[in-house]
Amino acid sequence: MNNLRNRVNLIGNLGMDPEVKELESGKKFARLSIATSEIYTNSKGEQIKNTEWHNLVAWDHKAVFAEKYLKKGTEIAIEGKLTHRSFDGSDGSKKYITEIVINEFLMLRNTKSAS
């Protein structure tokens, strides 16, 4: 059951074009965000849409693929692991972030961008 520990599976739409950066070592990484939505009916019979945003990180060849093929609005399925990190903000305060490090992803539908 070790393969079920710290595993995240999501399907959603990219909220921005991937931001790709290269480290001094030559290793590339991409930051992405996806929105997942659920629609349910509340006790008054009203349909409610709830959208959650998730921060993603892709490394190496996944980052290169993301940079080349993924754009804002693209629907993707991801499998990854949840990570937490902290850093010092510009105001000196401690900031915390939760991200999903992508192990695998699949482009499901590409939304054409307006040119």
N, CA, C and O atoms as CSV, one atom per row, in Angstrom:
chain,resi,resn,atom,element,x,y,z
A,1,MET,N,N,0.815,-1.209,0.000
A,1,MET,CA,C,0.000,0.000,0.000
A,1,MET,C,C,0.853,1.266,0.000
A,1,MET,O,O,0.304,2.366,0.072
A,2,ASN,N,N,2.183,1.144,-0.079
A,2,ASN,CA,C,3.026,2.334,-0.118
A,2,ASN,C,C,2.731,3.227,-1.307
A,2,ASN,O,O,2.902,4.443,-1.222
A,3,ASN,N,N,2.284,2.639,-2.431
A,3,ASN,CA,C,2.013,3.466,-3.604
A,3,ASN,C,C,0.758,4.322,-3.442
A,3,ASN,O,O,0.482,5.157,-4.303
A,4,LEU,N,N,-0.002,4.144,-2.377
A,4,LEU,CA,C,-1.184,4.962,-2.125
A,4,LEU,C,C,-0.900,6.111,-1.163
A,4,LEU,O,O,-1.760,6.967,-0.955
A,5,ARG,N,N,0.269,6.138,-0.586
A,5,ARG,CA,C,0.607,7.188,0.377
A,5,ARG,C,C,0.978,8.483,-0.350
A,5,ARG,O,O,1.725,8.472,-1.328
A,6,ASN,N,N,0.445,9.579,0.143
A,6,ASN,CA,C,0.721,10.910,-0.398
A,6,ASN,C,C,0.565,10.936,-1.915
A,6,ASN,O,O,1.500,11.280,-2.638
A,7,ARG,N,N,-0.597,10.578,-2.379
A,7,ARG,CA,C,-0.894,10.546,-3.806
A,7,ARG,C,C,-2.098,11.446,-4.083
A,7,ARG,O,O,-3.125,11.354,-3.411
A,8,VAL,N,N,-1.955,12.307,-5.073
A,8,VAL,CA,C,-3.005,13.244,-5.440
A,8,VAL,C,C,-3.342,13.040,-6.916
A,8,VAL,O,O,-2.440,12.989,-7.752
A,9,ASN,N,N,-4.619,12.923,-7.243
A,9,ASN,CA,C,-5.093,12.833,-8.616
A,9,ASN,C,C,-6.125,13.928,-8.828
A,9,ASN,O,O,-7.095,14.025,-8.076
A,10,LEU,N,N,-5.923,14.751,-9.847
A,10,LEU,CA,C,-6.844,15.848,-10.131
A,10,LEU,C,C,-7.061,15.987,-11.630
A,10,LEU,O,O,-6.178,15.678,-12.430
A,11,ILE,N,N,-8.238,16.454,-11.996
A,11,ILE,CA,C,-8.525,16.866,-13.364
A,11,ILE,C,C,-9.047,18.291,-13.265
A,11,ILE,O,O,-9.977,18.571,-12.509
A,12,GLY,N,N,-8.446,19.182,-14.030
A,12,GLY,CA,C,-8.874,20.576,-13.985
A,12,GLY,C,C,-8.339,21.357,-15.165
A,12,GLY,O,O,-7.720,20.798,-16.070
A,13,ASN,N,N,-8.585,22.653,-15.145
A,13,ASN,CA,C,-8.148,23.546,-16.220
A,13,ASN,C,C,-7.063,24.485,-15.722
A,13,ASN,O,O,-7.132,25.009,-14.610
A,14,LEU,N,N,-6.050,24.687,-16.574
A,14,LEU,CA,C,-4.957,25.587,-16.208
A,14,LEU,C,C,-5.458,27.011,-16.079
A,14,LEU,O,O,-6.207,27.497,-16.926
A,15,GLY,N,N,-5.041,27.670,-15.020
A,15,GLY,CA,C,-5.444,29.047,-14.779
A,15,GLY,C,C,-4.471,30.058,-15.341
A,15,GLY,O,O,-4.747,31.257,-15.325
A,16,MET,N,N,-3.317,29.589,-15.846
A,16,MET,CA,C,-2.301,30.473,-16.410
A,16,MET,C,C,-1.395,29.648,-17.304
A,16,MET,O,O,-1.368,28.421,-17.207
A,17,ASP,N,N,-0.655,30.317,-18.173
A,17,ASP,CA,C,0.377,29.625,-18.926
A,17,ASP,C,C,1.458,29.185,-17.942
A,17,ASP,O,O,1.709,29.884,-16.961
A,18,PRO,N,N,2.104,28.043,-18.180
A,18,PRO,CA,C,3.172,27.592,-17.281
A,18,PRO,C,C,4.301,28.628,-17.202
A,18,PRO,O,O,4.686,29.224,-18.207
A,19,GLU,N,N,4.816,28.826,-15.994
A,19,GLU,CA,C,5.982,29.695,-15.784
A,19,GLU,C,C,7.179,28.773,-15.646
A,19,GLU,O,O,7.299,28.062,-14.648
A,20,VAL,N,N,8.073,28.772,-16.638
A,20,VAL,CA,C,9.208,27.856,-16.651
A,20,VAL,C,C,10.482,28.624,-16.328
A,20,VAL,O,O,10.738,29.701,-16.866
A,21,LYS,N,N,11.277,28.036,-15.430
A,21,LYS,CA,C,12.558,28.636,-15.041
A,21,LYS,C,C,13.628,27.563,-15.075
A,21,LYS,O,O,13.342,26.369,-14.994
A,22,GLU,N,N,14.872,28.015,-15.196
A,22,GLU,CA,C,15.995,27.088,-15.207
A,22,GLU,C,C,16.930,27.430,-14.056
A,22,GLU,O,O,17.285,28.591,-13.854
A,23,LEU,N,N,17.324,26.405,-13.304
A,23,LEU,CA,C,18.256,26.588,-12.202
A,23,LEU,C,C,19.683,26.687,-12.751
A,23,LEU,O,O,19.926,26.360,-13.913
A,24,GLU,N,N,20.614,27.133,-11.927
A,24,GLU,CA,C,22.013,27.228,-12.341
A,24,GLU,C,C,22.557,25.881,-12.804
A,24,GLU,O,O,23.452,25.824,-13.647
A,25,SER,N,N,22.021,24.810,-12.256
A,25,SER,CA,C,22.462,23.458,-12.610
A,25,SER,C,C,21.972,23.033,-13.995
A,25,SER,O,O,22.403,22.005,-14.517
A,26,GLY,N,N,21.068,23.823,-14.593
A,26,GLY,CA,C,20.507,23.478,-15.891
A,26,GLY,C,C,19.174,22.760,-15.787
A,26,GLY,O,O,18.503,22.539,-16.795
A,27,LYS,N,N,18.789,22.397,-14.572
A,27,LYS,CA,C,17.514,21.708,-14.344
A,27,LYS,C,C,16.369,22.711,-14.507
A,27,LYS,O,O,16.426,23.818,-13.972
A,28,LYS,N,N,15.318,22.310,-15.258
A,28,LYS,CA,C,14.156,23.178,-15.471
A,28,LYS,C,C,13.006,22.770,-14.557
A,28,LYS,O,O,12.851,21.603,-14.197
A,29,PHE,N,N,12.201,23.774,-14.193
A,29,PHE,CA,C,10.959,23.494,-13.478
A,29,PHE,C,C,9.893,24.458,-13.960
A,29,PHE,O,O,10.186,25.563,-14.416
A,30,ALA,N,N,8.641,24.013,-13.849
A,30,ALA,CA,C,7.505,24.839,-14.273
A,30,ALA,C,C,6.523,24.956,-13.119
A,30,ALA,O,O,6.262,23.988,-12.405
A,31,ARG,N,N,5.992,26.138,-12.951
A,31,ARG,CA,C,4.909,26.376,-11.996
A,31,ARG,C,C,3.627,26.537,-12.794
A,31,ARG,O,O,3.579,27.247,-13.798
A,32,LEU,N,N,2.580,25.851,-12.314
A,32,LEU,CA,C,1.271,25.903,-12.956
A,32,LEU,C,C,0.219,25.991,-11.871
A,32,LEU,O,O,0.497,25.712,-10.704
A,33,SER,N,N,-0.977,26.374,-12.247
A,33,SER,CA,C,-2.109,26.291,-11.325
A,33,SER,C,C,-3.294,25.734,-12.092
A,33,SER,O,O,-3.503,26.072,-13.257
A,34,ILE,N,N,-4.071,24.879,-11.437
A,34,ILE,CA,C,-5.286,24.378,-12.065
A,34,ILE,C,C,-6.475,24.621,-11.140
A,34,ILE,O,O,-6.356,24.676,-9.916
A,35,ALA,N,N,-7.611,24.762,-11.786
A,35,ALA,CA,C,-8.873,24.928,-11.067
A,35,ALA,C,C,-9.670,23.640,-11.215
A,35,ALA,O,O,-9.813,23.099,-12.312
A,36,THR,N,N,-10.183,23.161,-10.092
A,36,THR,CA,C,-11.111,22.035,-10.108
A,36,THR,C,C,-12.451,22.558,-9.591
A,36,THR,O,O,-12.496,23.354,-8.653
A,37,SER,N,N,-13.522,22.110,-10.201
A,37,SER,CA,C,-14.844,22.603,-9.819
A,37,SER,C,C,-15.792,21.454,-9.551
A,37,SER,O,O,-15.707,20.397,-10.178
A,38,GLU,N,N,-16.691,21.672,-8.617
A,38,GLU,CA,C,-17.770,20.722,-8.364
A,38,GLU,C,C,-19.072,21.510,-8.291
A,38,GLU,O,O,-19.099,22.645,-7.817
A,39,ILE,N,N,-20.133,20.899,-8.759
A,39,ILE,CA,C,-21.452,21.515,-8.712
A,39,ILE,C,C,-22.354,20.614,-7.870
A,39,ILE,O,O,-22.424,19.403,-8.079
A,40,TYR,N,N,-23.037,21.235,-6.920
A,40,TYR,CA,C,-23.949,20.474,-6.072
A,40,TYR,C,C,-25.200,21.305,-5.822
A,40,TYR,O,O,-25.213,22.516,-6.043
A,41,THR,N,N,-26.239,20.645,-5.363
A,41,THR,CA,C,-27.492,21.315,-5.047
A,41,THR,C,C,-27.599,21.452,-3.530
A,41,THR,O,O,-27.487,20.467,-2.800
A,42,ASN,N,N,-27.814,22.675,-3.066
A,42,ASN,CA,C,-27.916,22.886,-1.619
A,42,ASN,C,C,-29.328,22.532,-1.130
A,42,ASN,O,O,-30.175,22.094,-1.908
A,43,SER,N,N,-29.557,22.726,0.144
A,43,SER,CA,C,-30.840,22.334,0.743
A,43,SER,C,C,-32.021,23.164,0.221
A,43,SER,O,O,-33.172,22.752,0.372
A,44,LYS,N,N,-31.756,24.314,-0.384
A,44,LYS,CA,C,-32.812,25.154,-0.953
A,44,LYS,C,C,-33.079,24.819,-2.419
A,44,LYS,O,O,-33.915,25.455,-3.060
A,45,GLY,N,N,-32.361,23.808,-2.956
A,45,GLY,CA,C,-32.553,23.412,-4.345
A,45,GLY,C,C,-31.758,24.241,-5.337
A,45,GLY,O,O,-31.934,24.101,-6.547
A,46,GLU,N,N,-30.872,25.115,-4.827
A,46,GLU,CA,C,-30.053,25.946,-5.699
A,46,GLU,C,C,-28.781,25.206,-6.086
A,46,GLU,O,O,-28.182,24.511,-5.265
A,47,GLN,N,N,-28.374,25.359,-7.343
A,47,GLN,CA,C,-27.112,24.756,-7.773
A,47,GLN,C,C,-25.967,25.678,-7.378
A,47,GLN,O,O,-25.986,26.876,-7.662
A,48,ILE,N,N,-24.983,25.103,-6.725
A,48,ILE,CA,C,-23.822,25.844,-6.258
A,48,ILE,C,C,-22.584,25.285,-6.961
A,48,ILE,O,O,-22.385,24.071,-7.020
A,49,LYS,N,N,-21.756,26.191,-7.492
A,49,LYS,CA,C,-20.490,25.773,-8.109
A,49,LYS,C,C,-19.363,26.198,-7.184
A,49,LYS,O,O,-19.246,27.373,-6.834
A,50,ASN,N,N,-18.535,25.241,-6.790
A,50,ASN,CA,C,-17.409,25.496,-5.912
A,50,ASN,C,C,-16.123,25.206,-6.672
A,50,ASN,O,O,-15.922,24.091,-7.153
A,51,THR,N,N,-15.248,26.209,-6.782
A,51,THR,CA,C,-13.989,26.054,-7.495
A,51,THR,C,C,-12.831,26.149,-6.513
A,51,THR,O,O,-12.783,27.059,-5.685
A,52,GLU,N,N,-11.902,25.213,-6.607
A,52,GLU,CA,C,-10.678,25.196,-5.796
A,52,GLU,C,C,-9.485,25.383,-6.727
A,52,GLU,O,O,-9.479,24.858,-7.841
A,53,TRP,N,N,-8.476,26.129,-6.278
A,53,TRP,CA,C,-7.242,26.340,-7.040
A,53,TRP,C,C,-6.110,25.555,-6.403
A,53,TRP,O,O,-5.988,25.509,-5.178
A,54,HIS,N,N,-5.280,24.936,-7.237
A,54,HIS,CA,C,-4.180,24.095,-6.781
A,54,HIS,C,C,-2.886,24.527,-7.470
A,54,HIS,O,O,-2.853,24.706,-8.688
A,55,ASN,N,N,-1.821,24.694,-6.683
A,55,ASN,CA,C,-0.506,25.042,-7.214
A,55,ASN,C,C,0.238,23.758,-7.572
A,55,ASN,O,O,0.273,22.811,-6.787
A,56,LEU,N,N,0.832,23.738,-8.767
A,56,LEU,CA,C,1.537,22.559,-9.256
A,56,LEU,C,C,2.968,22.919,-9.613
A,56,LEU,O,O,3.269,24.060,-9.962
A,57,VAL,N,N,3.862,21.911,-9.520
A,57,VAL,CA,C,5.244,22.063,-9.963
A,57,VAL,C,C,5.600,20.858,-10.815
A,57,VAL,O,O,5.331,19.718,-10.436
A,58,ALA,N,N,6.212,21.116,-11.978
A,58,ALA,CA,C,6.687,20.047,-12.861
A,58,ALA,C,C,8.195,20.229,-13.051
A,58,ALA,O,O,8.670,21.356,-13.189
A,59,TRP,N,N,8.942,19.134,-13.059
A,59,TRP,CA,C,10.395,19.175,-13.184
A,59,TRP,C,C,10.853,18.531,-14.489
A,59,TRP,O,O,10.156,17.700,-15.071
A,60,ASP,N,N,12.033,18.932,-14.930
A,60,ASP,CA,C,12.768,18.325,-16.045
A,60,ASP,C,C,11.933,18.225,-17.316
A,60,ASP,O,O,11.395,19.231,-17.778
A,61,HIS,N,N,11.816,17.015,-17.894
A,61,HIS,CA,C,11.127,16.871,-19.186
A,61,HIS,C,C,9.643,17.231,-19.094
A,61,HIS,O,O,9.044,17.633,-20.091
A,62,LYS,N,N,9.048,17.093,-17.912
A,62,LYS,CA,C,7.646,17.490,-17.748
A,62,LYS,C,C,7.517,19.014,-17.867
A,62,LYS,O,O,6.540,19.519,-18.420
A,63,ALA,N,N,8.503,19.733,-17.348
A,63,ALA,CA,C,8.504,21.197,-17.451
A,63,ALA,C,C,8.683,21.628,-18.900
A,63,ALA,O,O,8.035,22.574,-19.350
A,64,VAL,N,N,9.550,20.949,-19.630
A,64,VAL,CA,C,9.776,21.265,-21.044
A,64,VAL,C,C,8.497,21.023,-21.847
A,64,VAL,O,O,8.124,21.848,-22.681
A,65,PHE,N,N,7.824,19.894,-21.599
A,65,PHE,CA,C,6.569,19.585,-22.279
A,65,PHE,C,C,5.510,20.630,-21.940
A,65,PHE,O,O,4.796,21.109,-22.821
A,66,ALA,N,N,5.414,20.981,-20.660
A,66,ALA,CA,C,4.421,21.972,-20.229
A,66,ALA,C,C,4.642,23.298,-20.941
A,66,ALA,O,O,3.692,23.927,-21.405
A,67,GLU,N,N,5.896,23.718,-21.026
A,67,GLU,CA,C,6.227,24.991,-21.673
A,67,GLU,C,C,5.837,24.976,-23.153
A,67,GLU,O,O,5.364,25.978,-23.690
A,68,LYS,N,N,6.039,23.841,-23.796
A,68,LYS,CA,C,5.804,23.737,-25.236
A,68,LYS,C,C,4.324,23.580,-25.600
A,68,LYS,O,O,3.872,24.145,-26.596
A,69,TYR,N,N,3.559,22.813,-24.794
A,69,TYR,CA,C,2.215,22.425,-25.199
A,69,TYR,C,C,1.070,22.952,-24.340
A,69,TYR,O,O,-0.059,23.027,-24.825
A,70,LEU,N,N,1.313,23.315,-23.104
A,70,LEU,CA,C,0.209,23.700,-22.224
A,70,LEU,C,C,0.009,25.205,-22.207
A,70,LEU,O,O,0.973,25.970,-22.164
A,71,LYS,N,N,-1.236,25.618,-22.240
A,71,LYS,CA,C,-1.614,27.033,-22.202
A,71,LYS,C,C,-2.776,27.207,-21.235
A,71,LYS,O,O,-3.452,26.245,-20.868
A,72,LYS,N,N,-2.990,28.444,-20.833
A,72,LYS,CA,C,-4.124,28.769,-19.970
A,72,LYS,C,C,-5.399,28.190,-20.568
A,72,LYS,O,O,-5.649,28.341,-21.764
A,73,GLY,N,N,-6.210,27.524,-19.740
A,73,GLY,CA,C,-7.475,26.945,-20.173
A,73,GLY,C,C,-7.389,25.472,-20.536
A,73,GLY,O,O,-8.419,24.802,-20.605
A,74,THR,N,N,-6.177,24.942,-20.773
A,74,THR,CA,C,-6.027,23.538,-21.139
A,74,THR,C,C,-6.518,22.643,-20.002
A,74,THR,O,O,-6.186,22.872,-18.839
A,75,GLU,N,N,-7.305,21.631,-20.338
A,75,GLU,CA,C,-7.753,20.662,-19.340
A,75,GLU,C,C,-6.707,19.555,-19.237
A,75,GLU,O,O,-6.332,18.952,-20.242
A,76,ILE,N,N,-6.235,19.289,-18.007
A,76,ILE,CA,C,-5.239,18.242,-17.789
A,76,ILE,C,C,-5.640,17.359,-16.617
A,76,ILE,O,O,-6.371,17.773,-15.717
A,77,ALA,N,N,-5.142,16.138,-16.657
A,77,ALA,CA,C,-5.241,15.218,-15.527
A,77,ALA,C,C,-3.835,15.085,-14.970
A,77,ALA,O,O,-2.878,14.911,-15.725
A,78,ILE,N,N,-3.705,15.167,-13.650
A,78,ILE,CA,C,-2.379,15.042,-13.040
A,78,ILE,C,C,-2.401,13.987,-11.946
A,78,ILE,O,O,-3.428,13.727,-11.319
A,79,GLU,N,N,-1.237,13.390,-11.737
A,79,GLU,CA,C,-1.000,12.515,-10.581
A,79,GLU,C,C,0.295,13.017,-9.978
A,79,GLU,O,O,1.284,13.212,-10.684
A,80,GLY,N,N,0.288,13.224,-8.679
A,80,GLY,CA,C,1.481,13.748,-8.037
A,80,GLY,C,C,1.437,13.547,-6.541
A,80,GLY,O,O,0.644,12.764,-6.019
A,81,LYS,N,N,2.324,14.285,-5.851
A,81,LYS,CA,C,2.377,14.195,-4.392
A,81,LYS,C,C,2.306,15.591,-3.788
A,81,LYS,O,O,2.792,16.562,-4.367
A,82,LEU,N,N,1.699,15.668,-2.629
A,82,LEU,CA,C,1.526,16.917,-1.908
A,82,LEU,C,C,2.821,17.277,-1.188
A,82,LEU,O,O,3.415,16.434,-0.515
A,83,THR,N,N,3.260,18.528,-1.330
A,83,THR,CA,C,4.445,18.998,-0.622
A,83,THR,C,C,4.133,20.328,0.061
A,83,THR,O,O,3.258,21.074,-0.378
A,84,HIS,N,N,4.850,20.609,1.121
A,84,HIS,CA,C,4.709,21.866,1.859
A,84,HIS,C,C,6.096,22.467,2.012
A,84,HIS,O,O,7.070,21.753,2.251
A,85,ARG,N,N,6.178,23.781,1.872
A,85,ARG,CA,C,7.460,24.454,2.078
A,85,ARG,C,C,7.197,25.839,2.641
A,85,ARG,O,O,6.072,26.339,2.611
A,86,SER,N,N,8.244,26.443,3.149
A,86,SER,CA,C,8.124,27.802,3.674
A,86,SER,C,C,9.276,28.640,3.139
A,86,SER,O,O,10.316,28.116,2.739
A,87,PHE,N,N,9.071,29.945,3.139
A,87,PHE,CA,C,10.107,30.882,2.715
A,87,PHE,C,C,9.853,32.210,3.406
A,87,PHE,O,O,8.770,32.447,3.941
A,88,ASP,N,N,10.857,33.070,3.392
A,88,ASP,CA,C,10.728,34.390,3.990
A,88,ASP,C,C,10.218,35.359,2.930
A,88,ASP,O,O,10.813,35.497,1.862
A,89,GLY,N,N,9.113,36.025,3.237
A,89,GLY,CA,C,8.519,36.985,2.315
A,89,GLY,C,C,9.339,38.257,2.254
A,89,GLY,O,O,10.243,38.459,3.065
A,90,SER,N,N,9.027,39.116,1.296
A,90,SER,CA,C,9.765,40.376,1.134
A,90,SER,C,C,9.623,41.281,2.353
A,90,SER,O,O,10.465,42.148,2.589
A,91,ASP,N,N,8.556,41.080,3.130
A,91,ASP,CA,C,8.355,41.875,4.346
A,91,ASP,C,C,9.004,41.228,5.565
A,91,ASP,O,O,8.859,41.722,6.684
A,92,GLY,N,N,9.730,40.107,5.348
A,92,GLY,CA,C,10.426,39.437,6.440
A,92,GLY,C,C,9.596,38.392,7.173
A,92,GLY,O,O,10.115,37.689,8.041
A,93,SER,N,N,8.326,38.283,6.839
A,93,SER,CA,C,7.476,37.300,7.520
A,93,SER,C,C,7.612,35.932,6.862
A,93,SER,O,O,7.947,35.832,5.681
A,94,LYS,N,N,7.352,34.889,7.628
A,94,LYS,CA,C,7.409,33.519,7.124
A,94,LYS,C,C,6.159,33.228,6.314
A,94,LYS,O,O,5.044,33.456,6.782
A,95,LYS,N,N,6.341,32.723,5.098
A,95,LYS,CA,C,5.235,32.366,4.205
A,95,LYS,C,C,5.233,30.851,4.019
A,95,LYS,O,O,6.288,30.218,3.998
A,96,TYR,N,N,4.053,30.284,3.887
A,96,TYR,CA,C,3.912,28.841,3.705
A,96,TYR,C,C,3.142,28.569,2.419
A,96,TYR,O,O,2.210,29.296,2.074
A,97,ILE,N,N,3.538,27.523,1.724
A,97,ILE,CA,C,2.867,27.172,0.477
A,97,ILE,C,C,2.725,25.657,0.385
A,97,ILE,O,O,3.618,24.910,0.785
A,98,THR,N,N,1.598,25.222,-0.144
A,98,THR,CA,C,1.346,23.811,-0.421
A,98,THR,C,C,1.281,23.655,-1.922
A,98,THR,O,O,0.572,24.399,-2.600
A,99,GLU,N,N,2.024,22.685,-2.447
A,99,GLU,CA,C,2.079,22.449,-3.884
A,99,GLU,C,C,1.931,20.963,-4.160
A,99,GLU,O,O,2.138,20.125,-3.283
A,100,ILE,N,N,1.570,20.659,-5.389
A,100,ILE,CA,C,1.550,19.274,-5.849
A,100,ILE,C,C,2.686,19.129,-6.850
A,100,ILE,O,O,2.711,19.809,-7.876
A,101,VAL,N,N,3.627,18.238,-6.546
A,101,VAL,CA,C,4.714,17.939,-7.472
A,101,VAL,C,C,4.205,16.864,-8.421
A,101,VAL,O,O,3.838,15.769,-7.995
A,102,ILE,N,N,4.188,17.185,-9.707
A,102,ILE,CA,C,3.613,16.292,-10.715
A,102,ILE,C,C,4.527,15.113,-10.997
A,102,ILE,O,O,5.706,15.289,-11.306
A,103,ASN,N,N,3.971,13.900,-10.890
A,103,ASN,CA,C,4.670,12.697,-11.329
A,103,ASN,C,C,4.312,12.383,-12.779
A,103,ASN,O,O,5.172,12.025,-13.583
A,104,GLU,N,N,3.020,12.525,-13.097
A,104,GLU,CA,C,2.529,12.268,-14.453
A,104,GLU,C,C,1.400,13.242,-14.763
A,104,GLU,O,O,0.655,13.647,-13.871
A,105,PHE,N,N,1.279,13.613,-16.031
A,105,PHE,CA,C,0.111,14.383,-16.429
A,105,PHE,C,C,-0.261,14.049,-17.852
A,105,PHE,O,O,0.551,13.562,-18.639
A,106,LEU,N,N,-1.519,14.325,-18.161
A,106,LEU,CA,C,-2.076,14.014,-19.460
A,106,LEU,C,C,-2.907,15.206,-19.916
A,106,LEU,O,O,-3.788,15.670,-19.192
A,107,MET,N,N,-2.627,15.699,-21.112
A,107,MET,CA,C,-3.415,16.795,-21.662
A,107,MET,C,C,-4.708,16.199,-22.195
A,107,MET,O,O,-4.673,15.345,-23.082
A,108,LEU,N,N,-5.841,16.632,-21.673
A,108,LEU,CA,C,-7.131,16.091,-22.068
A,108,LEU,C,C,-7.780,16.891,-23.187
A,108,LEU,O,O,-8.295,16.326,-24.151
A,109,ARG,N,N,-7.750,18.205,-23.050
A,109,ARG,CA,C,-8.388,19.069,-24.037
A,109,ARG,C,C,-7.628,20.385,-24.047
A,109,ARG,O,O,-7.344,20.964,-22.999
A,110,ASN,N,N,-7.309,20.837,-25.225
A,110,ASN,CA,C,-6.580,22.095,-25.358
A,110,ASN,C,C,-7.542,23.180,-25.814
A,110,ASN,O,O,-8.156,23.065,-26.875
A,111,THR,N,N,-7.674,24.222,-25.024
A,111,THR,CA,C,-8.529,25.346,-25.389
A,111,THR,C,C,-7.739,26.254,-26.303
A,111,THR,O,O,-6.643,26.687,-25.948
A,112,LYS,N,N,-8.280,26.554,-27.486
A,112,LYS,CA,C,-7.588,27.436,-28.420
A,112,LYS,C,C,-7.539,28.836,-27.852
A,112,LYS,O,O,-8.545,29.368,-27.382
A,113,SER,N,N,-6.338,29.435,-27.901
A,113,SER,CA,C,-6.210,30.790,-27.402
A,113,SER,C,C,-6.551,31.790,-28.508
A,113,SER,O,O,-6.293,31.567,-29.691
A,114,ALA,N,N,-7.130,32.877,-28.076
A,114,ALA,CA,C,-7.472,33.941,-29.032
A,114,ALA,C,C,-6.201,34.650,-29.434
A,114,ALA,O,O,-5.441,35.082,-28.567
A,115,SER,N,N,-5.950,34.780,-30.714
A,115,SER,CA,C,-4.753,35.465,-31.197
A,115,SER,C,C,-5.123,36.713,-31.944
A,115,SER,O,O,-4.245,37.427,-32.429
